[in-house]
Amino acid sequence: MTIKENLNSIQKIIDDTAKKFGRVGKDVHLVAVSKKQPVEALKAMLSCGHRLYGENRVQEAIEHWKELRPHYPDLKLHLIGPLQTNKIKEAVALFDVIETIDRPKLASALAHEMKKQDKNLPCFIQVNTGEEDQKAGVHPQALPEFLKFCQSEGLNIVGLMCIPPVAEPPALHFAFLQKLAKENGLKELSMGMSSDFEKAIPLGATYIRVGTALFGARD
Ligand SMILES: *Cc1c(COP(=O)(O)O)cnc(C)c1O
């Protein structure tokens, strides 16, 4: 399958699934996860007209997009991986949305850097719905207080993001994230990847993050 065929088939699944559950396909935004893909693959996807991308490392994102970006003024880049505080300046300069806010120190430093760069990027709080030790994200019970903190720092928190534990049914975690967003008055939900995005759509995903199903296997 070519990248164009993959894109068309994923978009059709999004549209059909949304429709089946009383939603509109265009409310489910497809974040094409371009990490570890060659630049030719990015160019192929760009030539299909796709403009929304996700990267999980700041340095790689700079290498991928620094030269391409000026040619595509409508491009949007989401940071979907962990952000170290020493990369904040570059992240704020490059990304349009930060999906992985998960600790007070990061929230404060980001808010400070955004003011400096005169930006107020939309942000997501990453929630560790499975409470896994090795995984990033705030624990669900800490969310309300952390959200208040982020808002008091001036961050524009628009929604929640999660990566479910591999060994558990993802739908449980998607339903939980949907509930948390509702309870906390947040609109956007970033959830669902290549293997499970169809399950995230009925549960309210507004952003799905799809890599291998679009681009093929990574290096
Ligand atoms: C890599 C990655 C994805 C995409 O994973 P696929 O299984 O290739 O679709 C989605 N979200 C995050 C946070 C990732 O790191």
The ligand as an SDF file (V2000), in Angstrom:
LIG
                    3D

 15 15  0  0  0  0  0  0  0  0999 V2000
    4.5250    6.4350   18.3780 C   0  0  0  0  0  0  0  0  0  0  0  0
    3.3380    7.0050   19.0580 C   0  0  0  0  0  0  0  0  0  0  0  0
    2.0560    6.9010   18.4760 C   0  0  0  0  0  0  0  0  0  0  0  0
    1.7810    6.1860   17.1790 C   0  0  0  0  0  0  0  0  0  0  0  0
    1.8910    4.8000   17.3420 O   0  0  0  0  0  0  0  0  0  0  0  0
    1.4590    3.7870   16.1840 P   0  0  0  0  0  0  0  0  0  0  0  0
    1.2170    2.5330   16.8980 O   0  0  0  0  0  0  0  0  0  0  0  0
    2.6050    3.7330   15.2450 O   0  0  0  0  0  0  0  0  0  0  0  0
    0.2390    4.3240   15.5390 O   0  0  0  0  0  0  0  0  0  0  0  0
    1.0010    7.5020   19.1410 C   0  0  0  0  0  0  0  0  0  0  0  0
    1.1800    8.1620   20.3110 N   0  0  0  0  0  0  0  0  0  0  0  0
    2.3870    8.2670   20.8870 C   0  0  0  0  0  0  0  0  0  0  0  0
    2.5060    9.0150   22.1740 C   0  0  0  0  0  0  0  0  0  0  0  0
    3.5070    7.7120   20.2780 C   0  0  0  0  0  0  0  0  0  0  0  0
    4.6970    7.8290   20.8810 O   0  0  0  0  0  0  0  0  0  0  0  0
  1  2  1  0
  2  3  1  0
  2 14  2  0
  3  4  1  0
  3 10  2  0
  4  5  1  0
  5  6  1  0
  6  7  2  0
  6  8  1  0
  6  9  1  0
 10 11  1  0
 11 12  2  0
 12 13  1  0
 12 14  1  0
 14 15  1  0
M  END
$$$$
